[in-house]
Amino acid sequence: MSAELSPLTLETETELPERQGPPLPQTTQETINTIVHYYRGEMGRMAGWRDRIDRTSNWAITVVAAMLSVSLSTPSSHHGVLLFAILLISLLLLIEARRYRFFDVYRARVRQLERGYFAQILAPEGMPSLKWSASIAKSLRKPAFLMSYREAVYRRLQRNYCWMYLILLLAWALKISSPKISSNGEPFGHVRSWADVTENAALGPLPGWTVMIGVALFYVLVLYASLHKEHHEGELAHGEVHV
């Protein structure tokens, strides 16, 4: 007859599998191999998110080029095409800012490894510090974004999108200040005053002055974000090599 197991024995046997896990590195060589493989993994994730960022930027450039071609190559095309292009690249900017926040997390881990470990191996400076490893361990235990969504929008706008917005603004100003073209190709309604420009800027039921004020307010925000400087910057946000 088998003896009954006590509650303590049952609890111990139940919790034992949960406490067991993969063995930790026991030697210096195993630790180095672990760090090297981890570095390669973080590099892969960082490169993957960087590729997503570049794809979004390429989409935005393609949209700008296509809309400029449609609007400026056809004299009778409406200036609303350029306003629609501004809306599209704004959407792409928001998508890219979200992707950039993920990229920034993995880039920070890679840079901490490079500065705290690999650089110290190649050219030691002072006493070795474990701050970099503690920072990475904290990020792995509880991942968190290093910048806000607004800061990510500002940074991507400063890097790429401010120039796209500027090109679209110049094209839109050229479009509303050019004379209208009739169906037979003859120009009419020559622009001789601000009243003519305002009339050309009309968009459906919206009067031209309303559209112009809306565009002006939007570009004031773009200008502010493009010139904005961050008070606290993340890991090598504006170093010699940055994205």
C-alpha positions in Angstrom: 0.0 0.0 0.0 1.6 3.3 -1.1 2.0 6.1 1.4 -0.1 9.2 0.9 1.8 12.3 -0.1 1.7 15.3 2.2 0.3 18.6 1.0 3.8 20.1 1.3 5.2 17.4 -1.0 2.4 17.9 -3.5 3.0 21.7 -3.5 6.7 21.1 -4.0 6.3 18.7 -6.9 3.7 21.0 -8.5 5.9 24.1 -8.3 9.2 22.4 -9.3 8.6 22.4 -13.1 7.7 26.1 -13.0 11.0 26.9 -11.2 13.1 25.1 -13.7 14.2 26.9 -16.9 17.0 27.0 -19.4 20.5 26.9 -17.8 22.3 30.1 -17.4 25.8 30.6 -18.8 28.3 29.0 -16.3 31.6 30.0 -18.0 33.1 33.2 -19.5 33.0 31.6 -23.0 29.3 30.8 -22.6 28.6 34.3 -21.5 30.4 35.8 -24.5 28.6 33.6 -26.9 25.3 34.6 -25.4 26.1 38.3 -25.7 27.2 37.8 -29.3 24.1 36.0 -30.3 21.9 38.5 -28.4 23.6 41.3 -30.3 23.0 39.7 -33.6 19.3 39.2 -32.7 18.9 42.9 -31.7 20.6 44.0 -34.9 18.2 41.9 -36.9 15.2 43.4 -35.1 16.6 46.9 -35.5 17.3 46.4 -39.2 13.8 45.0 -39.7 12.1 48.1 -38.2 14.5 50.4 -40.1 13.4 48.7 -43.3 9.8 49.4 -42.4 10.6 53.1 -41.8 12.4 53.3 -45.2 9.4 51.7 -46.9 7.0 54.3 -45.5 9.3 57.1 -46.6 9.5 55.6 -50.0 5.7 55.5 -50.2 5.5 59.1 -49.2 8.0 60.2 -51.9 6.1 58.1 -54.5 2.9 59.8 -53.5 4.4 63.3 -53.7 5.9 62.5 -57.1 2.7 61.0 -58.5 0.5 63.9 -57.3 2.9 66.5 -58.6 2.9 64.7 -61.9 -0.9 64.7 -62.1 -1.4 68.2 -60.9 1.4 70.1 -62.8 1.4 68.1 -66.0 -2.2 68.8 -66.7 -3.1 72.6 -66.8 -6.8 71.9 -66.1 -6.2 69.7 -63.1 -7.6 71.0 -59.7 -5.4 72.2 -56.9 -7.3 69.9 -54.6 -5.0 67.1 -55.8 -2.1 68.7 -54.0 -4.2 69.1 -50.8 -5.1 65.4 -51.0 -1.3 64.7 -51.3 -0.7 66.6 -48.1 -3.4 64.5 -46.4 -1.8 61.3 -47.6 1.7 62.1 -46.6 0.4 63.2 -43.2 -1.1 59.8 -42.7 2.2 58.2 -43.8 4.0 60.4 -41.3 1.9 59.2 -38.4 2.4 55.6 -39.5 6.2 56.1 -39.7 6.3 57.8 -36.3 4.8 54.7 -34.7 7.3 52.5 -36.4 10.1 54.8 -35.4 9.3 54.4 -31.7 9.8 50.6 -32.0 13.0 51.1 -34.0 14.4 53.5 -31.3 14.0 50.9 -28.6 16.1 48.3 -30.4 18.6 50.9 -31.6 19.2 52.0 -28.0 19.9 48.4 -26.9 22.3 47.9 -29.8 24.2 51.2 -29.0 24.4 50.3 -25.3 26.0 47.0 -26.2 28.4 48.6 -28.6 29.4 51.5 -26.3 29.5 49.6 -23.0 30.9 46.2 -24.1 32.4 46.0 -27.6 34.1 49.5 -27.4 35.5 48.6 -24.0 37.0 45.4 -25.5 38.6 47.2 -28.4 39.8 50.2 -26.5 39.3 50.1 -22.7 38.6 53.5 -21.1 38.6 53.6 -17.3 37.0 51.0 -15.1 34.4 48.7 -16.7 30.8 49.7 -15.8 27.7 47.5 -15.6 25.2 50.3 -16.2 24.8 49.4 -19.8 23.9 45.8 -18.9 21.5 46.8 -16.1 19.8 49.2 -18.5 19.3 46.5 -21.2 18.1 44.0 -18.5 15.5 46.5 -17.3 14.4 47.1 -20.9 14.1 43.4 -21.5 12.1 42.8 -18.3 9.8 45.7 -18.9 10.0 47.1 -22.5 9.0 50.7 -22.8 9.2 53.3 -25.5 12.0 55.8 -25.1 10.2 58.7 -26.7 6.6 59.9 -26.9 4.5 59.7 -30.1 4.7 63.5 -30.5 8.5 63.4 -30.4 8.7 60.7 -32.9 6.5 62.7 -35.3 8.7 65.8 -34.8 11.9 63.7 -35.5 10.6 62.1 -38.7 9.2 65.5 -39.9 12.6 67.1 -39.3 14.5 64.2 -41.1 12.4 63.8 -44.3 8.8 65.0 -44.3 9.4 68.8 -43.9 10.9 68.9 -47.4 8.0 67.0 -48.9 5.6 69.4 -47.3 7.6 72.4 -48.7 7.5 71.0 -52.2 3.8 70.5 -52.0 3.3 74.0 -50.7 5.3 75.5 -53.5 3.4 73.5 -56.1 0.0 74.4 -54.5 0.9 78.1 -54.5 2.0 77.9 -58.1 -1.3 76.1 -59.0 -3.6 78.7 -57.4 -1.7 81.6 -58.8 -1.7 80.3 -62.4 -4.5 81.2 -64.8 -7.2 78.7 -65.4 -7.2 76.7 -68.6 -10.3 76.1 -70.7 -11.2 72.8 -72.3 -9.7 73.8 -75.6 -6.4 74.7 -74.0 -6.8 78.5 -74.0 -6.0 80.3 -70.7 -8.6 82.5 -69.1 -9.2 84.1 -65.8 -5.7 85.6 -65.5 -4.5 86.2 -61.9 -4.0 89.9 -61.3 -4.8 90.3 -57.7 -5.2 88.5 -54.3 -8.9 88.3 -55.1 -8.2 86.1 -58.1 -5.8 83.9 -56.1 -8.5 83.5 -53.4 -11.1 82.6 -56.1 -8.7 79.9 -57.5 -8.2 78.5 -54.0 -11.9 77.6 -53.6 -12.5 74.0 -52.9 -16.0 72.8 -53.6 -18.4 74.7 -51.2 -15.5 76.1 -49.2 -14.5 79.7 -50.2 -10.9 80.3 -51.1 -10.1 82.4 -48.1 -11.2 79.5 -45.8 -8.9 77.0 -47.6 -6.0 79.4 -47.5 -6.4 80.0 -43.8 -6.6 76.3 -43.2 -3.4 75.6 -45.2 -1.6 78.5 -43.5 -2.5 77.2 -40.0 -1.4 73.7 -41.0 2.0 74.9 -42.2 2.5 76.9 -39.1 2.3 73.6 -37.2 4.7 72.0 -39.7 7.2 74.9 -39.2 7.0 74.7 -35.4 7.5 70.9 -35.4 10.4 71.2 -37.9 12.2 73.7 -35.7 11.4 72.1 -32.4 14.4 70.9 -30.3 13.9 68.1 -27.8 14.9 68.9 -24.2 15.8 65.3 -23.3 17.1 63.2 -26.1 17.4 59.4 -26.2 20.3 57.1 -26.9 22.4 59.0 -29.6 19.3 60.8 -30.9 21.4 63.5 -32.4 24.8 62.0 -32.4 27.3 61.9 -35.3 25.3 58.9 -36.8 21.6 59.1 -36.3 18.3 58.4 -38.2 
